[in-house]
Amino acid sequence: MFDGTPGKEVLELSETQWQRLSSSVYENKSLKKTGDIAKALKEINADIVMLCEVGGFESLKNFNHLFMDDAYSPCLIEGNSERNIDVGFLIRKNSPFYFDLQSNKNRPINYLYPHERQSLQSGYPVKGGKVTTSHRFSRDVAELRLFKTDKEKPFFIILLSHLKSRLDPERIDPNGFERRQAELRTLLEIYRELETVHPDVPILMAGDFNGNASLINTDEEFKDIYSQTPLKDVFEVMNLAQEARATFYQVRNGQRVEGRQIDFAFLSPTLQKLIKAGSAHVHKYKDEFGMERDIPRTMDAKSHFPSDHNPIVFEIENLILK
């Protein structure tokens, strides 16, 4: 965030000078890491980029202007995050379609924490003296519709979310399990509603799920995906090897590294037929010599990655724009 519109000359500043430009109480993401993310996105060369943990619309707009050569239209609605991390999109300019973004941040997730349920059962007020009927998404489920003439008749729909993390600083929901499960169930409600209204429209449900939502050893909070919907993860559709699916690496003591997939792109049945064969993969970040970075086996090595998540990439073909 800057006081005015920054020029490309700021890219030549030192890291200290770069940080001094920030007009926010939050630090800017480091100049080098931001540049490395831009390099990765330019290598991927996607028509639509889906992003989690964005510091608001202004951050996305400045990133597109300074690092992505204004090639995209930034698209973001501020969500509910108390940590100022939002979900948003970059959509390539001059694409042969229009887009409309809707928010589900005010939608109840039909959930109260255990102590709040107990308070209501006992007739006590909660949440600052007000009776609370339900919490809402920790961030949002951003609903992007692509259309040619009528936004109520889209030819493609994307639901982008960032589900509750495992952080539980107040010690009221161990590992954030109940809240994350409630958010997932409400996300599935949104998907089913869209599927009913737009039965032939391909739908993508993607984002950071903060857990194992894959078909194998599925975490308990995500099992409704498989019992209640026909959705499939893009890596499952493409039969990608399990060891090639890790999007996040947990570095533990003694240089033990656990690679996990916690980011997903779930496809509706119609969309599953449109994925280009062999296109789905986890993008590997490059070092300063253009070589793929190895799996980080120390925290120091991990700190050199531009992000602690690796991007999921895939191509859609034969999508009918109508």
C-alpha positions in Angstrom: 0.0 0.0 0.0 1.3 3.4 -1.0 0.4 7.0 -0.5 0.1 7.5 -4.3 0.3 5.5 -7.5 3.8 4.0 -7.6 6.0 4.0 -10.7 8.2 1.2 -11.9 11.2 2.9 -10.5 10.3 1.5 -7.0 11.3 -1.9 -8.3 14.9 -0.7 -8.2 14.8 0.2 -4.5 16.6 -1.7 -1.8 14.4 -3.9 0.5 14.7 -1.2 3.3 13.6 1.5 0.9 10.8 -0.6 -0.4 9.4 -1.2 3.1 9.5 2.5 3.9 7.0 3.1 1.1 4.3 1.3 2.9 1.5 3.4 4.2 0.0 0.5 6.1 0.6 -0.8 9.6 1.5 -4.1 7.8 4.8 -4.6 6.0 4.9 -5.0 2.3 5.7 -8.4 1.1 9.4 -8.4 0.3 10.4 -7.0 -3.0 12.3 -10.1 -4.1 9.5 -12.6 -3.1 6.9 -10.5 -4.8 9.0 -10.4 -8.0 9.5 -14.1 -7.8 5.7 -14.7 -7.6 5.3 -12.5 -10.7 8.0 -14.5 -12.5 6.1 -17.8 -11.6 2.8 -16.3 -12.8 4.3 -15.1 -16.1 5.7 -18.6 -16.6 2.3 -20.1 -16.0 0.7 -17.5 -18.2 -2.8 -18.2 -17.0 -6.0 -16.5 -18.3 -7.4 -16.6 -14.8 -5.3 -16.5 -11.6 -7.0 -17.5 -8.3 -5.3 -16.1 -5.2 -5.5 -16.5 -1.5 -4.1 -14.3 1.3 -4.3 -11.1 -0.7 -3.9 -7.9 1.3 -6.9 -6.2 -0.2 -7.9 -4.8 -3.6 -5.3 -2.0 -3.5 -2.5 -4.6 -3.0 -3.8 -6.7 -5.9 -4.1 -3.6 -8.1 -0.5 -2.5 -7.3 0.9 -6.0 -7.8 -0.8 -6.1 -11.2 0.5 -2.7 -12.2 4.1 -3.0 -10.9 4.9 -6.7 -11.4 2.4 -8.0 -14.0 2.6 -5.2 -16.6 -1.1 -4.4 -16.2 -1.9 -7.5 -18.1 -4.8 -8.4 -15.9 -7.9 -6.9 -14.4 -7.7 -7.2 -10.5 -11.0 -8.5 -9.0 -11.5 -8.7 -5.3 -14.2 -8.0 -2.7 -13.0 -7.6 0.9 -14.1 -10.5 3.1 -14.4 -11.3 6.8 -10.7 -12.0 7.6 -9.5 -10.5 10.9 -5.9 -10.9 9.5 -6.6 -8.9 6.4 -6.1 -11.8 4.0 -8.7 -12.0 1.2 -9.3 -14.2 -1.9 -9.2 -12.6 -5.3 -8.6 -13.0 -9.0 -6.5 -11.7 -11.8 -8.4 -11.9 -15.1 -6.5 -11.4 -18.4 -7.5 -8.2 -20.1 -9.2 -8.4 -23.5 -10.6 -11.8 -22.8 -13.6 -12.7 -25.0 -16.1 -12.6 -22.1 -17.4 -10.4 -19.2 -17.2 -11.3 -15.6 -19.1 -10.6 -12.4 -17.9 -11.2 -8.9 -20.3 -11.9 -6.0 -19.5 -12.4 -2.3 -20.9 -14.9 0.2 -19.2 -13.2 3.2 -22.5 -12.4 4.9 -23.9 -15.9 4.5 -24.4 -17.8 7.8 -22.5 -21.1 8.1 -24.9 -22.5 10.7 -22.3 -22.8 13.3 -21.6 -21.6 16.9 -18.6 -22.6 19.0 -19.3 -25.0 21.9 -19.3 -22.4 24.6 -21.7 -20.2 22.6 -24.1 -23.1 22.1 -23.9 -23.8 25.9 -24.6 -20.1 26.6 -27.7 -20.0 24.3 -29.0 -23.3 25.8 -28.7 -21.7 29.2 -30.4 -18.5 28.1 -27.3 -16.4 28.4 -26.4 -13.7 25.8 -23.2 -14.1 23.9 -21.0 -12.0 21.5 -21.1 -8.7 23.3 -24.5 -9.1 24.7 -26.2 -10.1 21.4 -27.7 -13.5 20.7 -25.6 -15.0 17.9 -27.4 -17.4 15.5 -24.4 -18.3 13.4 -20.9 -17.3 12.4 -19.9 -16.5 8.9 -17.0 -17.6 6.7 -13.6 -16.8 8.1 -12.7 -15.2 4.8 -15.3 -15.6 2.0 -16.4 -17.7 -0.9 -15.9 -15.5 -3.9 -18.2 -16.4 -6.7 -16.9 -15.5 -10.1 -19.3 -15.8 -13.1 -18.1 -15.6 -16.7 -20.7 -14.7 -19.3 -21.1 -13.3 -22.8 -24.3 -11.1 -22.5 -26.2 -12.0 -19.4 -24.5 -12.4 -16.0 -27.5 -14.5 -14.9 -26.6 -17.0 -17.7 -22.9 -17.7 -17.1 -21.0 -20.3 -19.1 -18.5 -20.9 -16.3 -18.6 -20.4 -12.5 -15.7 -20.4 -10.0 -16.1 -20.6 -6.3 -12.8 -19.5 -4.6 -12.4 -20.0 -0.8 -9.9 -20.1 2.0 -11.3 -22.2 4.7 -10.6 -21.8 8.4 -7.0 -22.5 9.4 -5.8 -24.9 12.1 -5.0 -21.9 14.3 -7.0 -21.8 17.6 -5.5 -19.0 19.7 -8.6 -18.8 21.9 -8.6 -22.6 22.5 -12.3 -22.9 21.7 -12.1 -25.2 18.7 -9.1 -27.6 18.6 -7.3 -27.2 15.3 -10.3 -25.2 14.0 -12.0 -28.5 13.1 -15.6 -27.6 13.7 -15.5 -24.2 12.1 -13.7 -25.5 9.1 -16.2 -28.3 8.7 -19.1 -25.9 9.0 -17.5 -23.7 6.3 -17.0 -26.6 4.0 -20.6 -27.7 4.4 -21.8 -24.2 3.6 -19.5 -24.1 0.6 -21.1 -27.3 -0.6 -24.5 -25.8 -0.1 -23.5 -22.9 -2.4 -22.2 -25.4 -5.0 -25.4 -27.5 -4.9 -27.6 -24.3 -5.3 -25.6 -23.2 -8.3 -25.8 -26.8 -9.8 -29.6 -26.7 -9.4 -30.0 -23.3 -11.1 -27.3 -23.9 -13.7 -27.3 -27.7 -14.3 -25.2 -27.6 -17.5 -22.7 -25.0 -16.5 -19.2 -26.1 -15.5 -18.4 -25.2 -11.9 -15.0 -25.0 -10.3 -14.6 -25.1 -6.5 -11.1 -24.2 -5.5 -8.9 -22.7 -2.8 -6.8 -23.3 0.3 -8.7 -25.9 2.3 -6.2 -26.1 5.2 -6.3 -29.9 5.3 -6.4 -33.1 3.3 -9.5 -33.0 1.2 -8.2 -35.6 -1.3 -9.9 -38.9 -1.9 -7.2 -40.9 0.0 -7.1 -40.6 3.8 -9.6 -37.7 3.7 -9.7 -35.6 6.8 -13.0 -36.0 8.6 -14.3 -32.5 7.9 -14.1 -33.0 4.1 -15.8 -36.3 3.7 -19.1 -34.6 2.7 -17.5 -33.7 -0.6 -17.5 -37.4 -1.6 -20.7 -38.5 0.1 -22.8 -35.6 -1.1 -21.5 -34.3 -4.4 -20.0 -35.6 -7.7 -17.0 -33.2 -7.4 -13.5 -34.5 -8.1 -10.1 -32.9 -7.5 -8.4 -32.1 -10.7 -5.4 -34.2 -9.8 -7.7 -37.2 -9.2 -9.3 -36.7 -12.5 -5.9 -36.6 -14.2 -4.6 -39.6 -12.1 -1.6 -37.6 -11.0 0.9 -39.5 -8.9 0.4 -38.9 -5.1 4.0 -37.8 -4.6 3.5 -35.1 -7.3 0.5 -33.5 -5.6 2.1 -31.6 -2.6 1.3 -27.9 -2.5 2.7 -27.3 1.0 5.8 -28.5 2.8 5.9 -28.8 6.6 9.5 -28.7 7.8 9.9 -30.5 11.1 12.8 -31.2 13.5 15.7 -33.2 12.2 15.2 -32.0 8.6 12.0 -34.2 8.3 9.8 -32.8 5.6 6.1 -33.6 5.1 4.7 -32.7 1.7 0.9 -32.3 1.7 -1.8 -31.2 -0.7 -3.9 -28.7 1.1 -4.9 -26.6 -2.0 -7.5 -28.1 -4.3 -9.5 -27.5 -7.5 -12.7 -29.6 -7.4 -14.5 -30.0 -10.7 -18.1 -30.6 -11.5 -18.9 -33.5 -13.8 -19.3 -31.2 -16.8 -16.0 -29.6 -16.1 -14.1 -32.9 -15.6 -14.6 -33.6 -19.3 -13.0 -30.3 -20.3 -9.6 -30.6 -18.6 -6.7 -30.9 -21.1 -4.9 -34.2 -20.8 -1.6 -33.9 -19.0 -2.0 -30.2 -18.1 -2.7 -30.5 -14.3 0.4 -30.1 -12.2 1.9 -28.3 -9.2 4.1 -25.5 -10.4 7.7 -25.5 -9.1 9.4 -22.3 -8.1 12.7 -21.4 -9.8 15.9 -20.1 -8.2 18.0 -17.2 -9.5 19.6 -19.5 -12.1 16.2 -20.7 -13.5 16.5 -24.1 -11.9 13.6 -25.7 -10.1 13.9 -25.4 -6.3 14.4 -28.6 -4.4 11.9 -29.6 -1.7 12.8 -27.4 1.3 14.4 -29.5 4.1 15.1 -26.7 6.5 13.2 -23.6 7.6 16.0 -21.4 6.0 15.5 -23.1 2.7 11.8 -22.7 2.9 12.2 -19.0 3.7 13.6 -18.5 0.3 10.5 -19.6 -1.5 8.3 -16.7 -2.7 5.3 -18.4 -1.0 4.8 -21.3 1.4 2.2 -22.7 -1.1 2.9 -23.9 -4.7 0.4 -23.0 -7.4 -1.9 -25.6 -8.9 -2.1 -25.3 -12.7 -4.4 -26.8 -15.3 -5.9 -26.0 -18.7 -9.6 -26.1 -19.8 -10.3 -26.8 -23.5 -13.4 -26.8 -25.6 -15.3 -24.6 -23.2 -18.3 -23.2 -25.0 -18.6 -19.4 -24.4 -22.3 -18.6 -24.7 
